[in-house]
Amino acid sequence: MVKKMPNRYLNAIFCLSIAYALVLFSLSTIRPVLASQLLKIGTAEEAKYSDAFAVECPQPEIPAELSEECHKSCCMARFCITHEGKHQVSLVSSSGSDEVDEIALRTLRRWKFKPAMLNGKPVQSVRKIKVEFEVE
């Protein structure tokens, strides 16, 4: 035998579900407004940033034994550039040849950089640069 719930319980459950639905609906309409206000605040205080860039990029000095054979390879270098433009460089990926990697590092250590700028002030930054070698 199935017992029926009294009408007063059904009315209370129905009213609660309507109230819950109204709360959810009102929250869903409020959230976009709040998000747009946050975005307006963020853009009002926008920072101006420019990446560090190389101002001198000397070419590698290829040894005679490498310049006689055709060679094509590349490696990835990571530069840590200070706010003064000084840098440290390391290879993230190898060209496959220890000799070519050493030539790349020797050459990249001679590069000169203008530091990254944040709101007109020089800041430290990190850059990754792909270095390609082709000897014909």
C-alpha positions as a LaTeX table, in Angstrom:
\begin{tabular}{lrrr}
\hline
Residue & $x$ (\AA) & $y$ (\AA) & $z$ (\AA) \\
\hline
Met1 & 0.00 & 0.00 & 0.00 \\
Val2 & 1.42 & 3.37 & $-1.03$ \\
Lys3 & 0.96 & 6.25 & 1.36 \\
Lys4 & 0.12 & 9.65 & $-0.03$ \\
Met5 & 1.98 & 12.70 & 1.21 \\
Pro6 & $-0.16$ & 15.38 & 2.74 \\
Asn7 & $-0.79$ & 18.36 & 0.50 \\
Arg8 & 0.98 & 20.76 & 2.84 \\
Tyr9 & 4.29 & 18.83 & 2.32 \\
Leu10 & 3.83 & 18.83 & $-1.44$ \\
Asn11 & 3.13 & 22.56 & $-1.39$ \\
Ala12 & 6.24 & 23.20 & 0.74 \\
Ile13 & 8.46 & 21.13 & $-1.59$ \\
Phe14 & 6.98 & 22.87 & $-4.63$ \\
Cys15 & 7.58 & 26.32 & $-3.11$ \\
Leu16 & 11.14 & 25.43 & $-2.15$ \\
Ser17 & 11.92 & 24.16 & $-5.65$ \\
Ile18 & 10.55 & 27.36 & $-7.19$ \\
Ala19 & 12.58 & 29.46 & $-4.74$ \\
Tyr20 & 15.70 & 27.41 & $-5.54$ \\
Ala21 & 15.10 & 27.87 & $-9.28$ \\
Leu22 & 14.69 & 31.65 & $-8.81$ \\
Val23 & 17.93 & 31.85 & $-6.82$ \\
Leu24 & 19.82 & 29.92 & $-9.51$ \\
Phe25 & 18.33 & 32.06 & $-12.25$ \\
Ser26 & 19.21 & 35.31 & $-10.45$ \\
Leu27 & 22.79 & 34.13 & $-9.82$ \\
Ser28 & 23.24 & 33.22 & $-13.47$ \\
Thr29 & 22.19 & 36.73 & $-14.50$ \\
Ile30 & 24.43 & 38.40 & $-11.91$ \\
Arg31 & 27.63 & 36.54 & $-12.75$ \\
Pro32 & 28.18 & 38.04 & $-16.24$ \\
Val33 & 27.75 & 41.54 & $-14.84$ \\
Leu34 & 30.35 & 40.90 & $-12.14$ \\
Ala35 & 32.75 & 39.35 & $-14.64$ \\
Ser36 & 32.44 & 42.34 & $-16.97$ \\
Gln37 & 33.14 & 44.69 & $-14.09$ \\
Leu38 & 36.27 & 42.73 & $-13.22$ \\
Leu39 & 37.45 & 42.92 & $-16.82$ \\
Lys40 & 36.91 & 46.68 & $-16.87$ \\
Ile41 & 38.98 & 47.05 & $-13.72$ \\
Gly42 & 41.76 & 44.90 & $-15.21$ \\
Thr43 & 41.98 & 46.86 & $-18.45$ \\
Ala44 & 41.97 & 50.17 & $-16.62$ \\
Glu45 & 45.29 & 49.21 & $-15.04$ \\
Glu46 & 46.91 & 47.63 & $-18.08$ \\
Ala47 & 50.69 & 47.23 & $-18.02$ \\
Lys48 & 52.81 & 47.93 & $-21.08$ \\
Tyr49 & 55.33 & 45.16 & $-21.75$ \\
Ser50 & 57.83 & 44.71 & $-24.56$ \\
Asp51 & 60.10 & 41.69 & $-25.03$ \\
Ala52 & 63.87 & 41.82 & $-24.88$ \\
Phe53 & 65.42 & 41.81 & $-28.33$ \\
Ala54 & 68.86 & 41.24 & $-29.78$ \\
Val55 & 70.67 & 44.38 & $-30.93$ \\
Glu56 & 73.88 & 42.61 & $-31.99$ \\
Cys57 & 73.89 & 39.12 & $-33.48$ \\
Pro58 & 77.41 & 38.17 & $-34.61$ \\
Gln59 & 77.64 & 35.27 & $-37.03$ \\
Pro60 & 79.46 & 32.08 & $-36.02$ \\
Glu61 & 83.03 & 31.44 & $-37.06$ \\
Ile62 & 82.90 & 28.13 & $-38.90$ \\
Pro63 & 86.11 & 26.04 & $-38.69$ \\
Ala64 & 87.68 & 25.03 & $-42.01$ \\
Glu65 & 86.93 & 21.32 & $-41.50$ \\
Leu66 & 83.20 & 22.04 & $-41.06$ \\
Ser67 & 83.00 & 24.53 & $-43.91$ \\
Glu68 & 84.32 & 21.89 & $-46.35$ \\
Glu69 & 81.37 & 19.56 & $-45.74$ \\
Cys70 & 77.68 & 20.34 & $-46.18$ \\
His71 & 75.95 & 20.55 & $-42.85$ \\
Lys72 & 72.41 & 21.55 & $-41.84$ \\
Ser73 & 71.08 & 21.41 & $-38.28$ \\
Cys74 & 69.37 & 23.46 & $-35.61$ \\
Cys75 & 69.24 & 23.81 & $-31.85$ \\
Met76 & 67.14 & 25.74 & $-29.34$ \\
Ala77 & 68.81 & 28.29 & $-27.04$ \\
Arg78 & 67.43 & 29.78 & $-23.83$ \\
Phe79 & 68.55 & 33.28 & $-22.84$ \\
Cys80 & 68.12 & 34.66 & $-19.30$ \\
Ile81 & 68.41 & 38.42 & $-19.83$ \\
Thr82 & 68.92 & 40.78 & $-16.88$ \\
His83 & 67.42 & 44.25 & $-16.57$ \\
Glu84 & 70.85 & 45.57 & $-17.67$ \\
Gly85 & 70.81 & 43.57 & $-20.92$ \\
Lys86 & 73.46 & 41.07 & $-19.78$ \\
His87 & 72.58 & 37.46 & $-20.38$ \\
Gln88 & 73.33 & 33.81 & $-19.76$ \\
Val89 & 72.64 & 31.31 & $-22.49$ \\
Ser90 & 72.14 & 27.56 & $-22.45$ \\
Leu91 & 71.02 & 25.03 & $-25.03$ \\
Val92 & 67.57 & 23.56 & $-24.52$ \\
Ser93 & 67.97 & 21.13 & $-27.43$ \\
Ser94 & 71.08 & 19.92 & $-29.21$ \\
Ser95 & 71.92 & 20.08 & $-32.89$ \\
Gly96 & 73.16 & 16.51 & $-32.64$ \\
Ser97 & 76.81 & 17.52 & $-32.87$ \\
Asp98 & 78.89 & 18.55 & $-29.86$ \\
Glu99 & 81.12 & 20.64 & $-32.10$ \\
Val100 & 78.21 & 22.57 & $-33.62$ \\
Asp101 & 76.63 & 23.04 & $-30.17$ \\
Glu102 & 79.88 & 24.54 & $-28.86$ \\
Ile103 & 80.13 & 26.89 & $-31.86$ \\
Ala104 & 76.53 & 27.97 & $-31.26$ \\
Leu105 & 77.12 & 28.67 & $-27.56$ \\
Arg106 & 80.35 & 30.57 & $-28.25$ \\
Thr107 & 78.55 & 32.74 & $-30.79$ \\
Leu108 & 75.40 & 33.28 & $-28.71$ \\
Arg109 & 77.46 & 34.43 & $-25.73$ \\
Arg110 & 78.64 & 37.37 & $-27.88$ \\
Trp111 & 75.09 & 38.55 & $-28.64$ \\
Lys112 & 73.92 & 41.84 & $-27.10$ \\
Phe113 & 70.38 & 42.49 & $-25.91$ \\
Lys114 & 68.13 & 45.37 & $-25.07$ \\
Pro115 & 66.23 & 44.23 & $-21.94$ \\
Ala116 & 62.48 & 43.68 & $-21.74$ \\
Met117 & 60.52 & 46.72 & $-20.60$ \\
Leu118 & 57.57 & 46.84 & $-18.21$ \\
Asn119 & 55.86 & 50.23 & $-17.88$ \\
Gly120 & 58.98 & 51.92 & $-19.23$ \\
Lys121 & 61.38 & 50.20 & $-16.81$ \\
Pro122 & 63.85 & 47.44 & $-17.77$ \\
Val123 & 63.06 & 44.01 & $-16.29$ \\
Gln124 & 64.59 & 40.55 & $-16.30$ \\
Ser125 & 63.20 & 38.13 & $-18.88$ \\
Val126 & 63.72 & 34.78 & $-20.58$ \\
Arg127 & 63.73 & 34.18 & $-24.35$ \\
Lys128 & 64.00 & 31.01 & $-26.38$ \\
Ile129 & 65.49 & 31.27 & $-29.85$ \\
Lys130 & 65.81 & 28.63 & $-32.54$ \\
Val131 & 69.30 & 28.66 & $-34.07$ \\
Glu132 & 69.67 & 27.16 & $-37.53$ \\
Phe133 & 72.98 & 26.19 & $-39.15$ \\
Glu134 & 73.47 & 25.61 & $-42.82$ \\
Val135 & 76.92 & 25.18 & $-44.37$ \\
Glu136 & 76.96 & 24.67 & $-48.14$ \\
\hline
\end{tabular}
